[in-house]
Amino acid sequence: MAKHLFFSALLLGSSLANAAQSNAANAADEGFTAPLQSLSFTPGLDNFVAASDSAMDVYDPLEGWNRGVYQFNYHLDQWVMLPTVRGYTYVTPKFVRTGVSNFFSNLGDLPSLANSALQLKGERTMRTTARLLFNTIIGVGGIFDPATAMGLPREKEDFGQTLGYYGVPGGAYLVLPVFGPSNLRDTSGLVVDTLAEQSANYLNVAEESRRNLAIPVLNAIDTRYTTPYRYGQLNTPFEYSRVRYLYTEARKLQIAE
């Protein structure tokens, strides 16, 4: 029986690998809505397949819209964002890119501080407060990151996590244009965090961003530069389903920590 399961698993892995290679040229347009249901298995694995398909299931009533936006994001990334990031990397020295990333990361610690406090995480609130002060004052407005060297790494919190902490369910899965995977709760949290950051106007960046569009553009480029994900990197024809599942599970872990 054990050998039977082992060789069946090998055959399954081989079939998935072949499917992935045949779809590598257009990985984002994978088109599978229930990937495991369309595959043939030996009778002994029927329960395993049913359990696996159920485990990967995520509430996604807007799947048609979401897949369309996923396609849009894929092409935007391939044709605009990645070429821009490559140009940015080519013309900008690494120490400058690091300073830019540190600066925007320091701004992002402000909503993290507020949400840590809202979740009554006292120690994390104090650590984030110390980190924000050290990097703003000693790090020259956040261009340098002495806090991490002092044992205060970034601990990101957002309002979506705060809502989840107080029991608000994620709701329907949602793929946002440009921003990518989300859900109704986290999208609401993103709006609140953005408005709060604009209202706080920390270091006068929000006001200057309204006057000078180069600042939000640079922020967008830096965000893509520091985001390691690449479309197609999962090497699977079921990329949409996997990203949806991984995002959902990752958010549960972030809320629980």
GIJO-V245834 format. One record per residue. N is the residue number from 1. D_FIRST is the distance of its C-alpha to the first C-alpha in Angstrom with 2 decimals. Layout:
BEGIN
N/D_FIRST ; N/D_FIRST
END
This chain:
BEGIN
1/0.00 ; 2/3.82 ; 3/5.46 ; 4/4.99 ; 5/6.31 ; 6/8.60 ; 7/10.09 ; 8/10.53 ; 9/12.31 ; 10/14.34 ; 11/15.41 ; 12/16.43 ; 13/18.38 ; 14/20.02 ; 15/21.12 ; 16/22.56 ; 17/24.36 ; 18/25.90 ; 19/27.01 ; 20/28.56 ; 21/30.47 ; 22/31.84 ; 23/33.18 ; 24/34.50 ; 25/38.02 ; 26/38.25 ; 27/35.65 ; 28/37.46 ; 29/37.63 ; 30/33.91 ; 31/34.44 ; 32/31.00 ; 33/31.42 ; 34/27.85 ; 35/25.76 ; 36/22.23 ; 37/23.38 ; 38/24.33 ; 39/21.07 ; 40/18.56 ; 41/14.86 ; 42/11.97 ; 43/12.10 ; 44/9.01 ; 45/11.11 ; 46/14.38 ; 47/14.94 ; 48/14.38 ; 49/16.88 ; 50/19.31 ; 51/19.35 ; 52/19.89 ; 53/22.61 ; 54/24.25 ; 55/24.21 ; 56/26.02 ; 57/28.52 ; 58/32.11 ; 59/35.17 ; 60/36.82 ; 61/39.29 ; 62/41.34 ; 63/38.59 ; 64/40.82 ; 65/43.58 ; 66/41.28 ; 67/39.75 ; 68/43.30 ; 69/44.43 ; 70/41.40 ; 71/42.59 ; 72/46.13 ; 73/45.11 ; 74/43.13 ; 75/46.19 ; 76/48.58 ; 77/46.57 ; 78/46.43 ; 79/50.03 ; 80/51.91 ; 81/50.29 ; 82/48.57 ; 83/51.62 ; 84/53.84 ; 85/51.76 ; 86/51.88 ; 87/55.65 ; 88/55.98 ; 89/54.08 ; 90/56.21 ; 91/59.59 ; 92/58.98 ; 93/58.77 ; 94/55.75 ; 95/57.92 ; 96/59.34 ; 97/55.92 ; 98/54.87 ; 99/58.06 ; 100/57.49 ; 101/53.93 ; 102/55.23 ; 103/58.01 ; 104/55.87 ; 105/53.29 ; 106/56.20 ; 107/57.24 ; 108/53.71 ; 109/53.98 ; 110/56.60 ; 111/54.30 ; 112/51.72 ; 113/54.44 ; 114/55.41 ; 115/51.89 ; 116/51.13 ; 117/54.28 ; 118/53.37 ; 119/50.05 ; 120/52.03 ; 121/50.23 ; 122/53.21 ; 123/52.03 ; 124/50.55 ; 125/53.78 ; 126/55.86 ; 127/53.76 ; 128/53.94 ; 129/57.68 ; 130/58.24 ; 131/56.24 ; 132/58.24 ; 133/61.53 ; 134/60.80 ; 135/59.63 ; 136/62.47 ; 137/65.21 ; 138/64.18 ; 139/61.97 ; 140/64.86 ; 141/63.60 ; 142/59.95 ; 143/60.30 ; 144/59.08 ; 145/56.31 ; 146/57.57 ; 147/55.62 ; 148/52.25 ; 149/53.78 ; 150/55.07 ; 151/51.61 ; 152/51.77 ; 153/49.08 ; 154/48.98 ; 155/47.25 ; 156/47.12 ; 157/47.54 ; 158/48.40 ; 159/49.57 ; 160/46.29 ; 161/44.74 ; 162/47.70 ; 163/47.16 ; 164/43.47 ; 165/44.51 ; 166/46.62 ; 167/43.89 ; 168/44.71 ; 169/41.55 ; 170/40.79 ; 171/41.30 ; 172/40.44 ; 173/39.07 ; 174/41.88 ; 175/42.31 ; 176/45.86 ; 177/47.90 ; 178/48.15 ; 179/46.65 ; 180/43.11 ; 181/40.40 ; 182/41.82 ; 183/41.98 ; 184/44.95 ; 185/45.34 ; 186/45.13 ; 187/47.47 ; 188/49.99 ; 189/49.60 ; 190/50.25 ; 191/53.45 ; 192/54.63 ; 193/53.97 ; 194/55.78 ; 195/58.77 ; 196/58.94 ; 197/58.89 ; 198/61.62 ; 199/63.69 ; 200/63.41 ; 201/64.61 ; 202/63.64 ; 203/65.71 ; 204/67.23 ; 205/64.32 ; 206/63.80 ; 207/67.46 ; 208/67.64 ; 209/64.51 ; 210/66.42 ; 211/69.28 ; 212/67.33 ; 213/64.27 ; 214/63.40 ; 215/61.96 ; 216/59.27 ; 217/58.52 ; 218/58.05 ; 219/55.87 ; 220/53.63 ; 221/53.42 ; 222/52.66 ; 223/49.92 ; 224/48.19 ; 225/48.91 ; 226/47.22 ; 227/44.20 ; 228/41.41 ; 229/39.36 ; 230/39.56 ; 231/38.45 ; 232/35.60 ; 233/34.57 ; 234/31.15 ; 235/30.37 ; 236/28.59 ; 237/29.69 ; 238/29.04 ; 239/31.67 ; 240/33.65 ; 241/30.73 ; 242/29.63 ; 243/33.23 ; 244/33.74 ; 245/30.75 ; 246/31.62 ; 247/35.25 ; 248/34.55 ; 249/32.34 ; 250/34.84 ; 251/37.67 ; 252/36.00 ; 253/35.70 ; 254/39.31 ; 255/40.61 ; 256/38.83 ; 257/40.08
END
